[in-house]
Every structure is written in structure tokens, then in C-alpha cells.
Amino acid sequence: MLKSSRQAGSLAKRIIIIFIMSVLQLSAAACNRKGPPKSGILTDDYELTIEGEVVFTISNESGAASEAAAPRAFADAFMRKYQEVKVTVDEAHRNTYATRISTGEIGDVFWVDENDANNYKKNHNALLMLDYYMDKLNIDRQNIYSGALVGGMIDGRLYMVPRNLGQQVLIYNKDALTQANIEIPSGGTAMTWDEFKDICRRVTLSENDTYTQVGAGFKLWWSPVWQAFAEGWGGQWVNTIEKRVTFVSDPNVMAGINEMFDACNEGWMKDDVIQYTGANAARYSQISDLDYVFRTFGDMQWITRYGNAYDNANIAWDFCSFPAFPTHKVGTGATGYVVYNRTRNPDTAAALALFFLTEEGQTAYHSTSGGNVPLLKSLSEENFWRMPGTDWSDKNFDAFVSYPDASTPATVITRAPSEIAEILSDNNMINAFGRIINGTASVEDVFADLETRCNETWSKLNEY
């Protein structure tokens, strides 16, 4: 009897262990959405099946409900349109994405920026091409701001669906202009570069060789800014046909680049990130962010941080268009969503991502506190994205949708290989620009070195 009891107990334990292992395996299978990779190429007679469950991975880096509000509202609108679909929103920090892609635990649709999209396409082979799905879903390409759409293109095909239009504008101190009896264009009209320079000189103030107010504080090293300058005098800093960079080889590129540093040398423009040294540091020692009259404003999602800072200091503020260079260029880009090419439900996942290119999807996404500037031309005059019912509803939101034909891609990765983008990364450009501003190297030497390094690297690439 004792032996039989022991055997029965041992058998029961084995059954329990097997049961637990089975549950764990089923759970892992449920979490792992990894199927065979798919190209996104569809036949002419292919019919979409939009149903079932998909997981929508969003990057909520702040952890705040307001940041997640827009994608959640977007997912709800999609489920109202396709009632046979369930969208599960999955919040995860972007630094977990690479691991989750390799294990198959990433969402069927997930958030990326332009650099991430290129990385996950080229180095992870993880993205589904969406051009064929655009056609099947009857997406109106002519209604999409091209400056946003080009940010999602890789090798001429769409892989990242933009969620917003990210056109560069400026935020400015209205009180400082009022005190100087200066008016600037309203609505979506831009000042010319010469007009902008004149105003900035007039509002730059100093006492005892120390600035108390500076006309412009720009992130000059940032690719949406320096690329606009590099092309704003008729130049072309990168030639994708000849596969080379032409900073110093093209005198028109150098003309635009020199405008940046001439402005810094005159003192009415300061880079608001680069660490100044020596006499430069002393001259600007009293300047805070709110002492710049005009500042770089790259994305409408910055509005809470910037707007609250001005309001708390009791400073009137507003937006204006980026100044118009002789060849008008405005840095424009976007972040967005991609489809995992190993999803087991590609039709529904593609439809969810491309829902951003519809009026329904854009309205849902941009109507919440976490929204941004809609990327459809047909919605540019609508009020829902202009923060109605808030203290900021009277701001000049027209500036965010001005001059779409002047768009130039904001991110280097959309125009050159990743190896070139790495040489021209933000950190490297901060270092390079700092050497020029602080007088340890000349403009020509720094950009000649960057051009040489880029072209030597590009020449060694087997293909691009």
C-alpha cells in the first residue's frame, strides 16, 4: 500500500509538472506572434480580410495617460470602423523593441521614428511593405503632405506610415516684439531671411558686453535645421545619383552654412544646446531659454513644455512660420507606425497602420491631447487639431501647415545610407558645430572633413 501511494503521488506530481509546462508553452505561443516573413506584395485579384485581433505597440515614454490618449483613440476609431477586429494596445519603451522583434513579441503594428524604421528594415528584416495595401485600401496619395510621406519611404517604397506632419516652425516671445514696436506676418506667411535677420538684430540686447536678450536660439546642429540652411541658397548637400556628399564642393551649400555661423558670430543667433566656452560663455551667461525671442519649435507635441514655461513666466507667445530662405526650404519629417512582417494577421495590421492616412483615423488621433498636426491636406483648415476649448486655441496654428511645397526631408537617413547618417548624427554635429562656434576650427575645415569622411565611407559601400 505504501509503495502504491508513493507511485500515485509521483504520478500526480508528474501530471502537475506536465500541465504547468503546457500552460507555459501555450502562453509563450500566445505571446509570440512570429510567423513566416511576408513581402507585402499582393496580386491584382487579392481580397483583403480585415478581422481578428492585432496588437498595437505604442511608445509611451512619459508614462502619462495624455501621451497614450491619441493612439488609444485611434485604435477605438479603427474598431468602430471594422467591428470584427479587436485591437489590443501595448505600451512599451522603444529601447525594448529590438529584443521584442527578434523574439516575435513586438506588436503587429508598432511605433518608430525614421531612423528606427530604416534600422528595422535593413538590419532586422522586420517590416512589411505597404504600397500594395495603400492601393487596395484606396488611399488618396494626393491628399497626403509629401513632406510627411517621404519620411516613411525606404528605397522608394512605403514602410512607415506617418502619424502627423512635422514641419519646422518657430515659437516666439510676443512681448519682446511688442516692446520693440515690431510686427511680423500672421497666419501662414513667412518672413524672408533678410527680414528675419533685421528683426533679430533689433531685438538683441546687451549690457556691459553681456547679452540680456538674443534674437534667435536655434538648434543649428539638428538635421531639420541645418539641412534647410544647406539647401536654402540653391545648393544640394547630397547627390543620391552620384552617391556623394557635397558640403564644400557646392558653393551654394556653403553659402547657406556660412549664414548660420555668420549669425552666431554677429551675436544675434545662439545655438541653444551647444556648450559655449571662453568669451562666448561669458557673453551669454545671463541668457535662459525664455530670453531668446525666436526659438526652434520642431513638433506640436512640444507645446505643453514650451507653452507652460512661457505662461508661468507671464510672457505672451505665439508661433510663426520658419523664415523663407532665397530657395525656400523647410525641414519636414514625421514619426509613425510600421507593420511587423511576421504578423499572422497582415491584412488587419496593414489596414490599422494605413488608417492614419484616412480622415477618420487622423481625426481620431489628432482630436485628443496627445495628438499633433494632421498630415492630410483636406484637414488643414479644420479646428479639431488646433486645441479648441483651451487657453491656447487662439495661437497661430496656420504656421504648422504653411509652405508644404517647400518641404525638405528632415532626417539624413531618408536621403543617404545609414553609414552616412551616423557620421552626420546629432551628437557628431553638436561636436562639429561647437568647434566652429567656439573658434577651434573653421567652417570650411570642419565641413571639408565631414565631406571627405562621408564620401570615403560611401565609396566603400557595395550597394545602396
Summary of the structure (lengths in Angstrom):
residues: 464
radius of gyration: 25.9
end to end distance: 76.2
largest distance: 103.3
contacts: 1491
relative contact order: 0.17
helix: 47%
strand: 17%
